[in-house]
Amino acid sequence: MVLLLFVDLDPDLAALRPLGGFFALRTTGGRRPPLPTLAHVYEERSSDVYGHSITFRVNKVAKALRAPETRIAASVAHQGLAARLWSTALGCAALYERVPDLDPRLLHWDPDGTAPDDLWLTALRPLPADTETLTEVVLNAHLRPLADILRSRHRLAEGLLWGNAASALAGAGRQLDGWARAQGRTDVGDRARELTAGLLAHPLLADTGTLTGTAFRRRSCCLYYRVPGGGVCGDCCFPRPPRSSPHATSG
């Protein structure tokens, strides 16, 4: 007989804090912060503070990077939010063996904020920490509608967006595995690697790149190399910034 032991999600998700701000998720105990929910964002509603939150975020990133094209900033903003969502969910799955319900109606987002103060969860509803649940609470609930908005507004190729999503997931898994090794938490590292590999096998992500251990090599480019002073990312399909066609990285 095998006994499965789980750690309950604590009200503050305190176990995520040692992983760094990018993994942390603020909780409100039922209080609603003065921020739009991600459900409102995906429905393209305007907020009193930011107008359309995605547009605000993309413009903020564009200004910070001095991006020559808005769609470059849109790609970088997309990968940043995808990484926050994957990191929070995967961190909980690996450390607690539970995942909080990240229903977009419960998750508030500050497009002007930085981690960990950009995401706030208003209710803590524990769910199983398996690939099917993680697929539902991150990929289906968030990354699909987010990709739809960015494709329609910024002409981003579908392959680029799912490459971003896969890169963000692999990065979260790699960081978790590194932390687990440093802390002697082989159980956490094992869960992180297994879940990351299982999620990357999803049909939307399976053809985006190759996972070898915790290293990922994507088949698309996020366009970051096109910002002033930018280069290629560690998992980019290009070994060096391309010089010829500016459209070679759109898919």
Buried (B, 14 or more C-beta within 10 A) or exposed (E): EEEEEEEEBEEBBEBBEEBBBBBBBBBBEEEEBEBBBBBBBBEBEEBEEBEBBBBBBBBBBBEEBEBEBBBBBBBBBBBBBBBBBBBBBBBBBBBBBBBBBBBBEBBBBBBBBEBBEBBBBBBBEBBEBBBEBBBBBBBEBBBBBBBBBBBEBBEBBEBBBBBBBBBBBBBBBBBBBEBBEEEEBEEBBEBBBBBBBBBBEBEBBEEBBEBEEBEBBBBBBBBBBBBEEBEBBEBBBBEEBBEEEEEEBBB
